[in-house]
Amino acid sequence: MAEQNVGQRKLALKSGLSKTRLGLLLHSDRGKRATMSLIEFQQILDSLGINIVQAIIAVETFQDQALFHDERFSTSLAMLTELFKGLPGMLVSALDEIEGMDGTEVRKEWAGPLRQAVIEKLVKEVTAVMARREHLTQISNLGL
């Protein structure tokens, strides 16, 4: 809200929430805040032009608010947001397409190895991009 210079009155109008309800949700005293529903959270984010996936990734990734505002990480946040948009549905569809699986075989313990595989693939792909860029830079420097 501060970054966009949006006050509670304007946010209430944009989100469709009453000013009173928004005031209760955003009360400066955490102890006096009303519990926010997921729908209300989505309405507030939408009115500020913030994707819910981006918001969740930002909270999960940047425990330190200073890092959230660090420009070095803005492209990482954008990449993560794009990566996770639709990913759960795609994973469920992929598992559903495996012949002989009815869904009961899926285990929570698979998350660790799958996460590690994603990290390894990310490092491999980024390293390959950097190598290609270095190669093109060398060719350019040679005037070829």
TORPA-4810 file (N, C-alpha, C, O; in nm, 3 decimals):
<nodes>
NODE_1_0.083_-0.118_0.000_0.000_0.000_0.000_0.087_0.124_0.000_0.060_0.220_-0.072_M
NODE_2_0.194_0.121_0.082_0.282_0.237_0.091_0.353_0.262_-0.043_0.365_0.376_-0.087_A
NODE_3_0.401_0.154_-0.105_0.471_0.168_-0.233_0.383_0.229_-0.341_0.431_0.304_-0.426_E
NODE_4_0.255_0.197_-0.338_0.162_0.246_-0.439_0.086_0.370_-0.392_0.000_0.421_-0.463_Q
NODE_5_0.120_0.417_-0.273_0.056_0.535_-0.215_-0.097_0.517_-0.212_-0.172_0.606_-0.253_N
NODE_6_-0.140_0.401_-0.163_-0.282_0.369_-0.154_-0.321_0.363_-0.006_-0.266_0.283_0.070_V
NODE_7_-0.412_0.447_0.032_-0.462_0.446_0.169_-0.574_0.345_0.186_-0.617_0.282_0.089_G
NODE_8_-0.620_0.329_0.310_-0.724_0.231_0.337_-0.855_0.263_0.265_-0.923_0.173_0.217_Q
NODE_9_-0.890_0.390_0.257_-1.015_0.428_0.191_-1.011_0.387_0.043_-1.105_0.327_-0.008_R
NODE_10_-0.901_0.420_-0.025_-0.888_0.387_-0.166_-0.881_0.235_-0.185_-0.940_0.182_-0.279_K
NODE_11_-0.810_0.166_-0.097_-0.800_0.021_-0.106_-0.937_-0.044_-0.083_-0.970_-0.143_-0.149_L
NODE_12_-1.014_0.010_0.008_-1.148_-0.042_0.033_-1.233_-0.031_-0.095_-1.304_-0.125_-0.131_A
NODE_13_-1.226_0.082_-0.161_-1.301_0.102_-0.284_-1.256_0.006_-0.394_-1.338_-0.055_-0.463_L
NODE_14_-1.124_-0.008_-0.409_-1.069_-0.094_-0.514_-1.097_-0.241_-0.488_-1.121_-0.318_-0.581_K
NODE_15_-1.094_-0.282_-0.361_-1.107_-0.424_-0.327_-1.252_-0.469_-0.313_-1.281_-0.588_-0.322_S
NODE_16_-1.342_-0.373_-0.289_-1.482_-0.409_-0.267_-1.512_-0.443_-0.122_-1.625_-0.480_-0.089_G
NODE_17_-1.412_-0.430_-0.035_-1.433_-0.451_0.108_-1.478_-0.320_0.171_-1.443_-0.212_0.124_L
NODE_18_-1.555_-0.330_0.278_-1.596_-0.207_0.345_-1.474_-0.147_0.415_-1.381_-0.218_0.452_S
NODE_19_-1.475_-0.016_0.432_-1.364_0.052_0.500_-1.351_0.000_0.643_-1.240_-0.015_0.693_K
NODE_20_-1.464_-0.026_0.708_-1.461_-0.078_0.845_-1.394_-0.215_0.850_-1.308_-0.239_0.934_T
NODE_21_-1.434_-0.304_0.759_-1.377_-0.439_0.757_-1.228_-0.432_0.725_-1.149_-0.501_0.790_R
NODE_22_-1.190_-0.353_0.629_-1.049_-0.339_0.593_-0.970_-0.285_0.711_-0.859_-0.331_0.738_L
NODE_23_-1.027_-0.187_0.782_-0.960_-0.134_0.901_-0.937_-0.240_1.006_-0.833_-0.241_1.072_G
NODE_24_-1.033_-0.330_1.023_-1.018_-0.439_1.120_-0.911_-0.539_1.074_-0.834_-0.591_1.156_L
NODE_25_-0.906_-0.564_0.945_-0.808_-0.659_0.891_-0.666_-0.605_0.899_-0.571_-0.680_0.920_L
NODE_26_-0.651_-0.473_0.882_-0.518_-0.411_0.875_-0.485_-0.329_1.000_-0.398_-0.242_0.996_L
NODE_27_-0.553_-0.356_1.108_-0.532_-0.278_1.232_-0.383_-0.275_1.267_-0.314_-0.376_1.253_H
NODE_28_-0.334_-0.161_1.312_-0.191_-0.147_1.345_-0.150_-0.235_1.463_-0.034_-0.273_1.473_S
NODE_29_-0.243_-0.266_1.552_-0.216_-0.355_1.666_-0.252_-0.498_1.623_-0.369_-0.531_1.605_D
NODE_30_-0.149_-0.581_1.606_-0.171_-0.719_1.559_-0.274_-0.793_1.642_-0.349_-0.875_1.589_R
NODE_31_-0.278_-0.766_1.770_-0.372_-0.833_1.859_-0.517_-0.797_1.833_-0.607_-0.872_1.870_G
NODE_32_-0.539_-0.683_1.771_-0.675_-0.637_1.743_-0.720_-0.665_1.600_-0.832_-0.632_1.562_K
NODE_33_-0.633_-0.726_1.521_-0.668_-0.755_1.382_-0.770_-0.868_1.374_-0.764_-0.965_1.450_R
NODE_34_-0.864_-0.853_1.283_-0.961_-0.959_1.254_-0.892_-1.064_1.166_-0.797_-1.033_1.095_A
NODE_35_-0.941_-1.185_1.172_-0.888_-1.290_1.088_-0.933_-1.267_0.944_-1.051_-1.247_0.917_T
NODE_36_-0.837_-1.270_0.853_-0.863_-1.243_0.712_-0.895_-1.375_0.642_-0.825_-1.474_0.659_M
NODE_37_-1.001_-1.375_0.564_-1.033_-1.494_0.484_-0.944_-1.495_0.360_-0.887_-1.392_0.322_S
NODE_38_-0.933_-1.610_0.299_-0.853_-1.621_0.177_-0.913_-1.536_0.066_-0.839_-1.477_-0.014_L
NODE_39_-1.044_-1.527_0.060_-1.112_-1.443_-0.041_-1.075_-1.296_-0.020_-1.046_-1.225_-0.116_I
NODE_40_-1.076_-1.251_0.105_-1.041_-1.112_0.135_-0.894_-1.085_0.100_-0.861_-0.980_0.045_E
NODE_41_-0.808_-1.181_0.131_-0.666_-1.169_0.097_-0.649_-1.153_-0.053_-0.574_-1.068_-0.100_F
NODE_42_-0.720_-1.238_-0.128_-0.714_-1.232_-0.275_-0.767_-1.098_-0.327_-0.708_-1.041_-0.419_Q
NODE_43_-0.876_-1.048_-0.270_-0.933_-0.920_-0.313_-0.832_-0.806_-0.290_-0.815_-0.720_-0.376_Q
NODE_44_-0.767_-0.806_-0.176_-0.669_-0.702_-0.144_-0.551_-0.710_-0.240_-0.509_-0.608_-0.295_I
NODE_45_-0.499_-0.830_-0.260_-0.386_-0.847_-0.351_-0.424_-0.804_-0.493_-0.348_-0.732_-0.559_L
NODE_46_-0.540_-0.848_-0.540_-0.585_-0.812_-0.676_-0.595_-0.661_-0.691_-0.554_-0.605_-0.793_D
NODE_47_-0.649_-0.594_-0.590_-0.666_-0.449_-0.600_-0.532_-0.376_-0.599_-0.522_-0.262_-0.644_S
NODE_48_-0.428_-0.442_-0.547_-0.294_-0.383_-0.548_-0.211_-0.432_-0.667_-0.096_-0.392_-0.684_L
NODE_49_-0.271_-0.518_-0.749_-0.200_-0.569_-0.867_-0.092_-0.669_-0.832_0.010_-0.677_-0.900_G
NODE_50_-0.113_-0.745_-0.725_-0.014_-0.842_-0.679_-0.072_-0.982_-0.699_-0.183_-1.011_-0.655_I
NODE_51_0.004_-1.068_-0.765_-0.036_-1.206_-0.786_-0.023_-1.282_-0.655_0.077_-1.265_-0.584_N
NODE_52_-0.121_-1.365_-0.620_-0.118_-1.437_-0.493_0.002_-1.531_-0.484_0.060_-1.548_-0.377_I
NODE_53_0.039_-1.592_-0.595_0.156_-1.682_-0.595_0.281_-1.601_-0.564_0.365_-1.645_-0.486_V
NODE_54_0.293_-1.482_-0.623_0.407_-1.395_-0.597_0.412_-1.356_-0.449_0.520_-1.354_-0.389_Q
NODE_55_0.297_-1.325_-0.392_0.293_-1.285_-0.250_0.338_-1.399_-0.160_0.416_-1.377_-0.067_A
NODE_56_0.290_-1.519_-0.187_0.327_-1.634_-0.105_0.475_-1.666_-0.119_0.543_-1.694_-0.020_I
NODE_57_0.525_-1.662_-0.242_0.668_-1.689_-0.263_0.754_-1.583_-0.195_0.858_-1.615_-0.138_I
NODE_58_0.711_-1.458_-0.202_0.787_-1.351_-0.137_0.794_-1.372_0.013_0.900_-1.355_0.074_A
NODE_59_0.682_-1.409_0.074_0.681_-1.432_0.219_0.767_-1.553_0.253_0.842_-1.550_0.351_V
NODE_60_0.756_-1.658_0.174_0.833_-1.781_0.198_0.982_-1.759_0.178_1.064_-1.814_0.251_E
NODE_61_1.017_-1.680_0.078_1.157_-1.662_0.040_1.228_-1.555_0.121_1.343_-1.572_0.161_T
NODE_62_1.160_-1.444_0.145_1.225_-1.329_0.206_1.172_-1.302_0.346_1.083_-1.220_0.365_F
NODE_63_1.226_-1.373_0.443_1.189_-1.347_0.581_1.234_-1.208_0.624_1.171_-1.144_0.708_Q
NODE_64_1.344_-1.161_0.565_1.397_-1.027_0.591_1.337_-0.932_0.487_1.365_-0.946_0.368_D
NODE_65_1.255_-0.836_0.530_1.187_-0.744_0.439_1.285_-0.664_0.354_1.252_-0.625_0.242_Q
NODE_66_1.405_-0.638_0.406_1.504_-0.563_0.329_1.541_-0.639_0.201_1.562_-0.579_0.096_A
NODE_67_1.550_-0.771_0.211_1.583_-0.852_0.093_1.470_-0.848_-0.010_1.496_-0.851_-0.130_L
NODE_68_1.346_-0.840_0.037_1.232_-0.834_-0.054_1.241_-0.711_-0.143_1.203_-0.717_-0.260_F
NODE_69_1.289_-0.602_-0.090_1.298_-0.477_-0.165_1.432_-0.461_-0.237_1.455_-0.360_-0.304_H
NODE_70_1.520_-0.559_-0.225_1.650_-0.556_-0.291_1.632_-0.590_-0.439_1.586_-0.699_-0.472_D
NODE_71_1.667_-0.498_-0.526_1.647_-0.514_-0.671_1.717_-0.639_-0.727_1.674_-0.694_-0.828_E
NODE_72_1.826_-0.683_-0.661_1.897_-0.801_-0.710_1.808_-0.924_-0.713_1.831_-1.015_-0.793_R
NODE_73_1.707_-0.928_-0.628_1.623_-1.047_-0.617_1.490_-1.034_-0.690_1.412_-1.129_-0.691_F
NODE_74_1.461_-0.920_-0.750_1.331_-0.901_-0.815_1.313_-0.997_-0.933_1.204_-1.050_-0.952_S
NODE_75_1.417_-1.020_-1.010_1.403_-1.113_-1.122_1.390_-1.257_-1.073_1.322_-1.338_-1.136_T
NODE_76_1.455_-1.289_-0.961_1.440_-1.424_-0.904_1.296_-1.445_-0.859_1.240_-1.553_-0.881_S
NODE_77_1.238_-1.345_-0.797_1.099_-1.355_-0.752_1.006_-1.371_-0.872_0.913_-1.452_-0.868_L
NODE_78_1.030_-1.297_-0.978_0.948_-1.307_-1.099_0.962_-1.447_-1.160_0.862_-1.506_-1.203_A
NODE_79_1.083_-1.500_-1.165_1.105_-1.634_-1.220_1.035_-1.739_-1.136_0.971_-1.829_-1.191_M
NODE_80_1.046_-1.730_-1.004_0.980_-1.826_-0.916_0.828_-1.820_-0.930_0.761_-1.923_-0.929_L
NODE_81_0.776_-1.700_-0.943_0.631_-1.684_-0.961_0.586_-1.754_-1.088_0.487_-1.828_-1.086_T
NODE_82_0.658_-1.733_-1.197_0.622_-1.798_-1.323_0.637_-1.950_-1.312_0.555_-2.025_-1.367_E
NODE_83_0.740_-1.995_-1.243_0.763_-2.139_-1.226_0.648_-2.206_-1.154_0.603_-2.313_-1.195_L
NODE_84_0.599_-2.143_-1.049_0.497_-2.208_-0.966_0.354_-2.186_-1.013_0.264_-2.256_-0.968_F
NODE_85_0.331_-2.089_-1.104_0.196_-2.071_-1.157_0.156_-2.198_-1.232_0.220_-2.235_-1.331_K
NODE_86_0.054_-2.263_-1.187_0.004_-2.381_-1.254_0.082_-2.509_-1.229_0.038_-2.616_-1.272_G
NODE_87_0.196_-2.500_-1.161_0.279_-2.618_-1.141_0.208_-2.729_-1.064_0.216_-2.845_-1.104_L
NODE_88_0.137_-2.698_-0.954_0.067_-2.807_-0.884_-0.030_-2.883_-0.974_-0.034_-3.006_-0.971_P
NODE_89_-0.108_-2.812_-1.053_-0.201_-2.878_-1.144_-0.129_-2.962_-1.248_-0.174_-3.071_-1.283_G
NODE_90_-0.016_-2.911_-1.298_0.062_-2.986_-1.397_0.119_-3.113_-1.336_0.121_-3.218_-1.400_M
NODE_91_0.164_-3.104_-1.212_0.219_-3.223_-1.145_0.111_-3.328_-1.122_0.134_-3.447_-1.144_L
NODE_92_-0.006_-3.284_-1.078_-0.116_-3.377_-1.056_-0.154_-3.444_-1.189_-0.178_-3.565_-1.193_V
NODE_93_-0.161_-3.366_-1.296_-0.194_-3.422_-1.428_-0.088_-3.522_-1.473_-0.122_-3.628_-1.526_S
NODE_94_0.038_-3.488_-1.452_0.147_-3.578_-1.491_0.138_-3.710_-1.414_0.154_-3.817_-1.472_A
NODE_95_0.113_-3.702_-1.284_0.100_-3.824_-1.204_-0.022_-3.905_-1.247_-0.019_-4.028_-1.248_L
NODE_96_-0.128_-3.834_-1.284_-0.251_-3.901_-1.327_-0.230_-3.976_-1.458_-0.298_-4.075_-1.484_D
NODE_97_-0.139_-3.929_-1.540_-0.114_-3.991_-1.670_-0.024_-4.114_-1.661_-0.011_-4.188_-1.759_E
NODE_98_0.037_-4.137_-1.546_0.123_-4.255_-1.531_0.034_-4.378_-1.520_-0.048_-4.390_-1.429_I
NODE_99_0.051_-4.467_-1.614_-0.034_-4.585_-1.618_-0.015_-4.670_-1.493_0.097_-4.695_-1.448_E
NODE_100_-0.126_-4.711_-1.439_-0.123_-4.798_-1.321_-0.128_-4.724_-1.189_-0.137_-4.787_-1.083_G
NODE_101_-0.123_-4.589_-1.192_-0.132_-4.511_-1.068_-0.274_-4.463_-1.048_-0.339_-4.415_-1.141_M
NODE_102_-0.322_-4.478_-0.926_-0.455_-4.426_-0.896_-0.449_-4.309_-0.799_-0.553_-4.259_-0.756_D
NODE_103_-0.330_-4.264_-0.764_-0.313_-4.149_-0.675_-0.280_-4.187_-0.532_-0.223_-4.107_-0.458_G
NODE_104_-0.315_-4.308_-0.493_-0.288_-4.349_-0.354_-0.141_-4.379_-0.331_-0.096_-4.387_-0.216_T
NODE_105_-0.065_-4.397_-0.439_0.078_-4.428_-0.427_0.162_-4.306_-0.391_0.273_-4.320_-0.338_E
NODE_106_0.111_-4.189_-0.419_0.186_-4.064_-0.398_0.212_-4.047_-0.248_0.123_-4.067_-0.165_V
NODE_107_0.334_-4.010_-0.214_0.375_-3.995_-0.075_0.437_-3.858_-0.051_0.505_-3.804_-0.138_R
NODE_108_0.413_-3.805_0.065_0.470_-3.677_0.107_0.623_-3.681_0.100_0.686_-3.580_0.070_K
NODE_109_0.681_-3.796_0.127_0.827_-3.811_0.129_0.892_-3.790_-0.007_1.013_-3.771_-0.016_E
NODE_110_0.813_-3.794_-0.113_0.867_-3.771_-0.247_0.909_-3.626_-0.267_0.988_-3.596_-0.356_W
NODE_111_0.856_-3.537_-0.185_0.883_-3.394_-0.204_1.031_-3.360_-0.199_1.080_-3.284_-0.282_A
NODE_112_1.103_-3.415_-0.103_1.247_-3.385_-0.090_1.327_-3.420_-0.214_1.396_-3.334_-0.268_G
NODE_113_1.319_-3.546_-0.262_1.393_-3.581_-0.384_1.348_-3.502_-0.506_1.431_-3.466_-0.590_P
NODE_114_1.218_-3.474_-0.518_1.170_-3.394_-0.631_1.224_-3.252_-0.624_1.264_-3.194_-0.725_L
NODE_115_1.224_-3.194_-0.504_1.278_-3.059_-0.486_1.426_-3.057_-0.523_1.472_-2.964_-0.589_R
NODE_116_1.501_-3.160_-0.479_1.644_-3.167_-0.511_1.666_-3.179_-0.661_1.759_-3.119_-0.716_Q
NODE_117_1.581_-3.256_-0.729_1.593_-3.271_-0.874_1.569_-3.137_-0.945_1.637_-3.106_-1.042_A
NODE_118_1.473_-3.059_-0.896_1.445_-2.928_-0.955_1.566_-2.836_-0.936_1.605_-2.766_-1.029_V
NODE_119_1.625_-2.837_-0.818_1.743_-2.753_-0.790_1.858_-2.792_-0.882_1.923_-2.705_-0.941_I
NODE_120_1.883_-2.922_-0.896_1.992_-2.968_-0.982_1.968_-2.927_-1.128_2.061_-2.886_-1.197_E
NODE_121_1.844_-2.937_-1.173_1.811_-2.898_-1.311_1.828_-2.747_-1.329_1.878_-2.702_-1.432_K
NODE_122_1.787_-2.669_-1.230_1.803_-2.524_-1.234_1.951_-2.487_-1.247_1.987_-2.406_-1.332_L
NODE_123_2.035_-2.546_-1.164_2.179_-2.516_-1.167_2.238_-2.555_-1.303_2.318_-2.481_-1.360_V
NODE_124_2.198_-2.671_-1.355_2.248_-2.717_-1.485_2.208_-2.620_-1.596_2.291_-2.583_-1.680_K
NODE_125_2.082_-2.579_-1.598_2.033_-2.489_-1.704_2.096_-2.350_-1.694_2.135_-2.292_-1.796_E
NODE_126_2.106_-2.296_-1.573_2.166_-2.163_-1.556_2.314_-2.167_-1.594_2.364_-2.074_-1.657_V
NODE_127_2.382_-2.272_-1.556_2.524_-2.287_-1.592_2.540_-2.293_-1.743_2.633_-2.234_-1.798_T
NODE_128_2.451_-2.365_-1.812_2.457_-2.374_-1.958_2.432_-2.238_-2.022_2.500_-2.202_-2.118_A
NODE_129_2.336_-2.162_-1.971_2.309_-2.028_-2.025_2.430_-1.938_-2.005_2.470_-1.866_-2.097_V
NODE_130_2.489_-1.943_-1.888_2.607_-1.860_-1.861_2.723_-1.898_-1.951_2.796_-1.810_-1.997_M
NODE_131_2.742_-2.027_-1.977_2.849_-2.073_-2.066_2.825_-2.023_-2.208_2.919_-1.980_-2.276_A
NODE_132_2.700_-2.029_-2.254_2.669_-1.979_-2.389_2.696_-1.829_-2.399_2.752_-1.782_-2.498_R
NODE_133_2.657_-1.756_-2.296_2.681_-1.611_-2.296_2.831_-1.582_-2.299_2.876_-1.493_-2.371_R
NODE_134_2.907_-1.656_-2.221_3.053_-1.636_-2.217_3.113_-1.666_-2.355_3.200_-1.593_-2.402_E
NODE_135_3.066_-1.772_-2.417_3.116_-1.810_-2.550_3.084_-1.699_-2.652_3.170_-1.662_-2.732_H
NODE_136_2.960_-1.648_-2.649_2.923_-1.540_-2.741_3.003_-1.413_-2.715_3.039_-1.342_-2.809_L
NODE_137_3.031_-1.384_-2.590_3.113_-1.268_-2.554_3.253_-1.283_-2.610_3.310_-1.187_-2.663_T
NODE_138_3.311_-1.404_-2.598_3.445_-1.429_-2.649_3.449_-1.414_-2.801_3.543_-1.356_-2.856_Q
NODE_139_3.346_-1.466_-2.867_3.340_-1.454_-3.013_3.328_-1.307_-3.054_3.392_-1.262_-3.149_I
NODE_140_3.246_-1.234_-2.981_3.226_-1.091_-3.009_3.356_-1.014_-2.989_3.389_-0.926_-3.069_S
NODE_141_3.427_-1.047_-2.884_3.555_-0.979_-2.854_3.661_-1.008_-2.959_3.749_-0.926_-2.983_N
NODE_142_3.652_-1.125_-3.022_3.747_-1.159_-3.127_3.710_-1.097_-3.261_3.788_-1.101_-3.356_L
NODE_143_3.589_-1.040_-3.267_3.544_-0.975_-3.388_3.498_-1.073_-3.495_3.497_-1.041_-3.613_G
NODE_144_3.460_-1.191_-3.451_3.414_-1.293_-3.549_3.270_-1.276_-3.582_3.215_-1.353_-3.662_L
</nodes>
